């Protein structure tokens, strides 16, 4: 349990009539204290004392199967990836201590961008320090005052924050609703700049966007299209390029945003594009300019991993098998799931409420299984979810073990 | 459509969302009096947008706190 969050209130003496700026967090502090007072193990203070493999760790003293890491392709312990990182650490040092546009672009950053351009078959690639910053930077920079952003209401926080940071008019539409999107596009004043923002896989329920239809409509209305493929890179599509590839719309999207912190197995973010003027982003995009670049070891591991993911079709096939097996198994056990069919490597188990969700999470962790507990406001429709993300390195027997832990926990909590 | 007509139409659209049957006046607030959460706001706004064939962007929504402000904004937007 983190000491900082659970310390008891102490009256703070303040001169004048200033109010405590932290008073706005009182509701969430009370909610959290109420939950923990029942003896519940804190779902948001888990510590991994030792990481044994992409699928196993020692968590809070217990050997645990990891089913909530987004480490879809299990690249974190790939020997080639680790070797590349070690070599870069030795050759280039521990960090760049500088911005990409000043002293922070090393050979490794260029090689990483080369790997991305090849992976996606696009003309330009720009590496950011995190995926969050990639969305923040690209969205806030390209959509300015007088422009319109049309986006799915279930978009990731980094997309919303990118909208908030820019000055464009922000127009959300109902999740994955093609008609609602088109209606809004039609109403935008003539001549205004338009950016449609979609995600390949939505991470809360693990559902996929109807990109074929949506991208076609966006193009018909003269909008630029940005697709966040954070949860599909490396896994979905014949070459692992994401839902855009699977939907056959690679050539129609203007920007693909992605991350290194999921399938790639390290940290960082990127944007790839064929826009002829794309390189100017490096000078005008503040979250790219005003932060230090990724350490040499990180870009070296990323570049190696991306190149290996190009040839990862066997792993992709095994991950699909895992996803199908887990989805069917959980459904057969009687759990309510976020999608009727498995659409990605994320399977969301819908909990009746936060209390039972937290109790279920605790029963799972004590049974040796880690999943993500997702709660409002991050979730759609204020749902409490146990979000499972599978890994290509989960063996068939591990998936069977996962299902038996779910069965025992579900019965113990009384959900099934 | 004049303000009175817009008011009448929005009142009609708001009814299914006003679960507690709160009396709606010009000064009624969506967040506090009607207790609309973000999802309710989205559905409610979408209905108004479709009815009047307008866009009420998030930026414009941020300026609207009361029922009266909403009627004013929609009256202006649908006349444009």
Interface residues (C-beta under 8 A of the other chain):
Chain A: X148 X153 X163 X169 X170 X171 X172 X173 X174 X180 X183 X184 X187 X188 X377 X381 X382
Chain B: X37 X38 X39 X42 X46 X49 X50 X53 X54 X55 X57 X58 X59 X60
